[in-house]
Amino acid sequence: MYLNFDLRRFIYHNFLLLTLTNFILNYYIIPETILISYLRNSQVIIMVHLAKQLLRKQIRQTLQLMSNEDRVHQSNIVTNYLLHHPKYLSSHSISIYVHMNAEISTREIIQHAFTSHKHVFIPRYNSTSMDMVRVYSLDDLDTLPLTKWNIRQPLLDDNNREIGTKDNIDLIIVPGLAFSLDGSRLGHGKGFYDRYLDSLSKHSYTIGLAYRQQIVDNNVIPMNSTDIRINEILVAKEE
């Protein structure tokens, strides 16, 4: 009999935890209450991590079954919702992701933002962090280099562009793998957006764009202290 990969990983992580605990007990003098609290917190972190990995796997499998027609149809509906949203209409500047295949398309939104004379910022990732960098037109966007995720972003050494901050971005359009309507969000596991959103003031309003297949019930997405809830989710209604 073979163990499920996620179960094997759970056992491995707990083995490491027990090994570390044994080392601490043998070489350091630590009050028992502190050690128990440490163990409990570590166990919670491991369980949340594994639960997120399982949910990511399930959502990715579901998204792979979507037809292109369904993707386009739902993207058009959600795009229309956003373009008529009061927060979008009143914004002077937006931060918006450049979509991947498993995400609601943002192409028409970006185009509309330019024609509406809004300032548009897109993510620029490096190995550990993310900033928001201004692009000035669709032609500008389309000439940017492709990343390993097959999305366009400015070069890391391109220092001639305006950087988005809490003072110059009104609305942030947030990507995700799964959402619940209470604002919980499951990303792709790198933590880029959680760290970025945590660095901003509450001045910026956040909206997630989702296929129906990406919506899960409230309290299904495991959340920890570093996960940031977003203000609102836009999703195509059932027909």
C-alpha positions as a Markdown table, in Angstrom:
| # | Residue | x | y | z |
|---|---|---|---|---|
| 1 | Met | 0.0 | 0.0 | 0.0 |
| 2 | Tyr | 1.3 | 3.5 | -0.9 |
| 3 | Leu | 0.8 | 6.6 | 1.1 |
| 4 | Asn | -0.8 | 9.6 | -0.4 |
| 5 | Phe | 1.8 | 12.3 | -1.3 |
| 6 | Asp | 0.3 | 14.9 | 1.0 |
| 7 | Leu | 0.1 | 12.3 | 3.9 |
| 8 | Arg | 3.7 | 11.5 | 3.4 |
| 9 | Arg | 4.6 | 15.1 | 3.5 |
| 10 | Phe | 2.6 | 15.6 | 6.7 |
| 11 | Ile | 4.5 | 12.7 | 8.3 |
| 12 | Tyr | 7.8 | 14.1 | 7.1 |
| 13 | His | 7.0 | 17.6 | 8.5 |
| 14 | Asn | 6.0 | 16.2 | 11.8 |
| 15 | Phe | 9.1 | 14.1 | 11.9 |
| 16 | Leu | 11.2 | 17.3 | 11.5 |
| 17 | Leu | 9.2 | 19.0 | 14.1 |
| 18 | Leu | 9.8 | 16.1 | 16.6 |
| 19 | Thr | 13.5 | 16.0 | 15.8 |
| 20 | Leu | 13.8 | 19.8 | 16.4 |
| 21 | Thr | 11.8 | 19.4 | 19.7 |
| 22 | Asn | 14.1 | 16.7 | 20.9 |
| 23 | Phe | 17.1 | 18.8 | 20.1 |
| 24 | Ile | 15.7 | 21.7 | 22.0 |
| 25 | Leu | 14.9 | 19.5 | 25.0 |
| 26 | Asn | 18.4 | 18.1 | 25.1 |
| 27 | Tyr | 20.4 | 21.2 | 24.6 |
| 28 | Tyr | 18.3 | 24.1 | 25.9 |
| 29 | Ile | 16.4 | 24.9 | 29.0 |
| 30 | Ile | 13.0 | 26.2 | 28.0 |
| 31 | Pro | 9.9 | 26.5 | 30.2 |
| 32 | Glu | 7.4 | 23.8 | 29.4 |
| 33 | Thr | 4.5 | 26.2 | 28.7 |
| 34 | Ile | 6.6 | 28.0 | 26.0 |
| 35 | Leu | 7.6 | 24.7 | 24.4 |
| 36 | Ile | 3.9 | 23.5 | 24.4 |
| 37 | Ser | 2.8 | 26.8 | 22.8 |
| 38 | Tyr | 5.6 | 26.5 | 20.2 |
| 39 | Leu | 4.6 | 22.9 | 19.3 |
| 40 | Arg | 0.9 | 23.8 | 19.0 |
| 41 | Asn | 1.7 | 26.8 | 16.7 |
| 42 | Ser | 4.0 | 24.8 | 14.6 |
| 43 | Gln | 1.4 | 22.0 | 14.2 |
| 44 | Val | -1.2 | 24.6 | 13.2 |
| 45 | Ile | 1.1 | 26.1 | 10.6 |
| 46 | Ile | 1.8 | 22.6 | 9.1 |
| 47 | Met | -1.8 | 21.7 | 9.0 |
| 48 | Val | -2.8 | 25.0 | 7.3 |
| 49 | His | -0.1 | 24.6 | 4.7 |
| 50 | Leu | -1.1 | 21.1 | 3.8 |
| 51 | Ala | -4.8 | 22.0 | 3.7 |
| 52 | Lys | -4.0 | 24.9 | 1.3 |
| 53 | Gln | -2.0 | 22.5 | -0.9 |
| 54 | Leu | -4.9 | 20.1 | -1.1 |
| 55 | Leu | -7.4 | 22.9 | -2.0 |
| 56 | Arg | -5.0 | 24.2 | -4.6 |
| 57 | Lys | -4.8 | 20.8 | -6.2 |
| 58 | Gln | -8.6 | 20.5 | -6.2 |
| 59 | Ile | -9.2 | 23.9 | -7.7 |
| 60 | Arg | -6.6 | 23.5 | -10.4 |
| 61 | Gln | -8.2 | 20.2 | -11.4 |
| 62 | Thr | -11.6 | 21.9 | -11.6 |
| 63 | Leu | -10.2 | 24.8 | -13.7 |
| 64 | Gln | -8.6 | 22.4 | -16.2 |
| 65 | Leu | -12.0 | 21.1 | -17.0 |
| 66 | Met | -13.4 | 24.5 | -18.0 |
| 67 | Ser | -14.0 | 25.0 | -21.7 |
| 68 | Asn | -12.5 | 28.1 | -23.5 |
| 69 | Glu | -16.1 | 29.2 | -24.2 |
| 70 | Asp | -16.9 | 29.2 | -20.5 |
| 71 | Arg | -13.8 | 31.1 | -19.6 |
| 72 | Val | -14.5 | 33.8 | -22.2 |
| 73 | His | -18.2 | 34.0 | -21.2 |
| 74 | Gln | -17.5 | 34.3 | -17.5 |
| 75 | Ser | -14.6 | 36.7 | -18.1 |
| 76 | Asn | -16.9 | 39.0 | -20.1 |
| 77 | Ile | -19.6 | 39.0 | -17.3 |
| 78 | Val | -17.1 | 39.8 | -14.5 |
| 79 | Thr | -15.4 | 42.4 | -16.6 |
| 80 | Asn | -18.7 | 44.1 | -17.1 |
| 81 | Tyr | -19.4 | 44.0 | -13.4 |
| 82 | Leu | -16.0 | 45.7 | -12.7 |
| 83 | Leu | -16.3 | 48.4 | -15.4 |
| 84 | His | -19.6 | 49.5 | -13.8 |
| 85 | His | -18.4 | 49.2 | -10.2 |
| 86 | Pro | -18.4 | 52.5 | -8.3 |
| 87 | Lys | -14.9 | 51.9 | -6.9 |
| 88 | Tyr | -13.6 | 51.5 | -10.4 |
| 89 | Leu | -15.5 | 54.4 | -11.9 |
| 90 | Ser | -14.2 | 56.8 | -9.1 |
| 91 | Ser | -10.6 | 55.5 | -9.2 |
| 92 | His | -7.8 | 57.6 | -10.7 |
| 93 | Ser | -5.3 | 54.7 | -10.6 |
| 94 | Ile | -5.5 | 50.9 | -10.5 |
| 95 | Ser | -3.2 | 48.0 | -9.8 |
| 96 | Ile | -4.2 | 45.0 | -11.9 |
| 97 | Tyr | -2.7 | 41.6 | -12.6 |
| 98 | Val | -1.9 | 40.4 | -16.1 |
| 99 | His | -4.0 | 37.2 | -16.3 |
| 100 | Met | -2.8 | 33.7 | -16.8 |
| 101 | Asn | -5.0 | 31.0 | -18.4 |
| 102 | Ala | -6.7 | 29.9 | -15.1 |
| 103 | Glu | -7.7 | 33.5 | -14.2 |
| 104 | Ile | -10.4 | 35.9 | -15.3 |
| 105 | Ser | -9.1 | 37.8 | -18.3 |
| 106 | Thr | -8.0 | 41.4 | -17.5 |
| 107 | Arg | -7.2 | 42.5 | -21.0 |
| 108 | Glu | -10.4 | 44.4 | -21.6 |
| 109 | Ile | -10.2 | 46.0 | -18.2 |
| 110 | Ile | -6.7 | 47.3 | -18.8 |
| 111 | Gln | -7.7 | 48.6 | -22.2 |
| 112 | His | -10.7 | 50.4 | -20.7 |
| 113 | Ala | -8.5 | 51.9 | -17.9 |
| 114 | Phe | -6.2 | 53.4 | -20.5 |
| 115 | Thr | -9.0 | 54.9 | -22.5 |
| 116 | Ser | -10.4 | 56.3 | -19.3 |
| 117 | His | -7.1 | 58.0 | -18.6 |
| 118 | Lys | -6.4 | 56.0 | -15.4 |
| 119 | His | -2.9 | 55.3 | -14.2 |
| 120 | Val | -2.3 | 51.5 | -14.6 |
| 121 | Phe | 0.1 | 49.5 | -12.5 |
| 122 | Ile | 1.0 | 45.8 | -13.0 |
| 123 | Pro | 2.9 | 43.4 | -10.8 |
| 124 | Arg | 6.6 | 42.9 | -11.2 |
| 125 | Tyr | 7.9 | 39.8 | -9.4 |
| 126 | Asn | 11.4 | 38.8 | -8.3 |
| 127 | Ser | 12.3 | 35.7 | -6.4 |
| 128 | Thr | 11.1 | 37.0 | -3.0 |
| 129 | Ser | 8.9 | 40.0 | -3.5 |
| 130 | Met | 6.6 | 42.0 | -5.7 |
| 131 | Asp | 6.1 | 45.7 | -6.5 |
| 132 | Met | 3.6 | 47.5 | -8.8 |
| 133 | Val | 5.0 | 49.2 | -11.8 |
| 134 | Arg | 3.2 | 51.7 | -14.1 |
| 135 | Val | 2.6 | 50.8 | -17.7 |
| 136 | Tyr | 1.5 | 53.6 | -20.1 |
| 137 | Ser | -0.5 | 51.9 | -22.9 |
| 138 | Leu | -1.4 | 48.5 | -24.3 |
| 139 | Asp | 1.5 | 48.9 | -26.8 |
| 140 | Asp | 3.8 | 49.4 | -23.8 |
| 141 | Leu | 2.4 | 46.4 | -22.1 |
| 142 | Asp | 2.7 | 44.2 | -25.2 |
| 143 | Thr | 6.3 | 45.0 | -25.7 |
| 144 | Leu | 7.4 | 43.9 | -22.2 |
| 145 | Pro | 9.4 | 40.7 | -21.8 |
| 146 | Leu | 7.6 | 37.4 | -20.8 |
| 147 | Thr | 8.3 | 35.8 | -17.5 |
| 148 | Lys | 8.6 | 32.0 | -16.8 |
| 149 | Trp | 4.8 | 32.2 | -16.0 |
| 150 | Asn | 4.3 | 33.5 | -19.6 |
| 151 | Ile | 3.0 | 36.9 | -18.4 |
| 152 | Arg | 4.5 | 40.3 | -19.2 |
| 153 | Gln | 6.3 | 42.5 | -16.7 |
| 154 | Pro | 8.9 | 45.2 | -16.8 |
| 155 | Leu | 12.5 | 44.2 | -16.3 |
| 156 | Leu | 13.8 | 44.2 | -12.8 |
| 157 | Asp | 16.5 | 46.8 | -13.7 |
| 158 | Asp | 13.9 | 49.1 | -15.4 |
| 159 | Asn | 14.1 | 52.1 | -13.1 |
| 160 | Asn | 12.4 | 54.6 | -15.3 |
| 161 | Arg | 8.9 | 53.7 | -14.4 |
| 162 | Glu | 6.6 | 55.0 | -11.6 |
| 163 | Ile | 6.3 | 52.6 | -8.7 |
| 164 | Gly | 2.8 | 52.1 | -7.1 |
| 165 | Thr | 2.5 | 52.9 | -3.4 |
| 166 | Lys | -0.2 | 53.3 | -0.8 |
| 167 | Asp | -0.4 | 56.9 | -1.8 |
| 168 | Asn | -0.9 | 56.6 | -5.6 |
| 169 | Ile | -3.1 | 53.4 | -6.1 |
| 170 | Asp | -6.9 | 53.7 | -5.4 |
| 171 | Leu | -8.0 | 50.2 | -6.5 |
| 172 | Ile | -6.2 | 46.9 | -6.5 |
| 173 | Ile | -7.5 | 44.0 | -8.6 |
| 174 | Val | -6.3 | 40.9 | -6.9 |
| 175 | Pro | -5.7 | 37.5 | -8.6 |
| 176 | Gly | -6.2 | 34.2 | -6.8 |
| 177 | Leu | -6.8 | 30.5 | -7.2 |
| 178 | Ala | -9.8 | 30.3 | -4.9 |
| 179 | Phe | -12.0 | 32.8 | -3.1 |
| 180 | Ser | -14.9 | 32.8 | -0.7 |
| 181 | Leu | -17.4 | 35.6 | -0.5 |
| 182 | Asp | -16.3 | 36.6 | 3.0 |
| 183 | Gly | -13.0 | 37.9 | 1.5 |
| 184 | Ser | -10.8 | 34.9 | 2.0 |
| 185 | Arg | -8.4 | 34.2 | -0.8 |
| 186 | Leu | -6.1 | 31.3 | -1.7 |
| 187 | Gly | -3.1 | 32.4 | -3.8 |
| 188 | His | -0.6 | 30.3 | -5.7 |
| 189 | Gly | 1.5 | 29.8 | -2.6 |
| 190 | Lys | 4.3 | 32.4 | -2.9 |
| 191 | Gly | 2.7 | 35.0 | -0.7 |
| 192 | Phe | 3.5 | 37.9 | -3.0 |
| 193 | Tyr | 0.1 | 39.6 | -2.7 |
| 194 | Asp | -0.4 | 38.9 | 1.0 |
| 195 | Arg | 2.9 | 40.7 | 1.7 |
| 196 | Tyr | 2.2 | 43.5 | -0.7 |
| 197 | Leu | -1.3 | 44.1 | 0.6 |
| 198 | Asp | 0.0 | 44.0 | 4.2 |
| 199 | Ser | 2.3 | 46.9 | 3.3 |
| 200 | Leu | -0.5 | 49.2 | 2.2 |
| 201 | Ser | -2.8 | 51.3 | 4.1 |
| 202 | Lys | -6.6 | 50.7 | 4.0 |
| 203 | His | -6.8 | 53.5 | 1.5 |
| 204 | Ser | -6.7 | 51.1 | -1.4 |
| 205 | Tyr | -9.8 | 49.1 | -2.0 |
| 206 | Thr | -9.3 | 45.4 | -3.1 |
| 207 | Ile | -11.4 | 43.4 | -5.5 |
| 208 | Gly | -10.9 | 39.8 | -6.5 |
| 209 | Leu | -12.2 | 38.5 | -9.9 |
| 210 | Ala | -13.3 | 34.9 | -10.0 |
| 211 | Tyr | -14.9 | 32.2 | -12.1 |
| 212 | Arg | -17.8 | 30.4 | -10.4 |
| 213 | Gln | -15.5 | 27.4 | -10.2 |
| 214 | Gln | -13.1 | 29.3 | -8.0 |
| 215 | Ile | -15.7 | 30.1 | -5.3 |
| 216 | Val | -15.8 | 28.0 | -2.2 |
| 217 | Asp | -17.9 | 28.3 | 0.9 |
| 218 | Asn | -16.9 | 30.6 | 3.7 |
| 219 | Asn | -14.4 | 29.1 | 6.2 |
| 220 | Val | -13.2 | 26.5 | 3.6 |
| 221 | Ile | -10.0 | 28.4 | 2.8 |
| 222 | Pro | -7.5 | 27.9 | 5.6 |
| 223 | Met | -6.3 | 31.3 | 6.8 |
| 224 | Asn | -3.4 | 32.2 | 9.1 |
| 225 | Ser | -2.1 | 35.4 | 10.5 |
| 226 | Thr | -0.2 | 36.4 | 7.3 |
| 227 | Asp | -3.2 | 35.9 | 5.0 |
| 228 | Ile | -4.9 | 39.2 | 4.0 |
| 229 | Arg | -8.7 | 39.3 | 3.3 |
| 230 | Ile | -9.9 | 41.4 | 0.4 |
| 231 | Asn | -12.8 | 43.7 | 0.3 |
| 232 | Glu | -15.0 | 42.2 | -2.4 |
| 233 | Ile | -15.2 | 39.3 | -4.9 |
| 234 | Leu | -16.8 | 39.7 | -8.3 |
| 235 | Val | -18.1 | 36.4 | -9.8 |
| 236 | Ala | -20.5 | 35.6 | -12.6 |
| 237 | Lys | -23.9 | 34.7 | -11.3 |
| 238 | Glu | -25.4 | 31.3 | -12.0 |
| 239 | Glu | -27.6 | 31.3 | -15.1 |
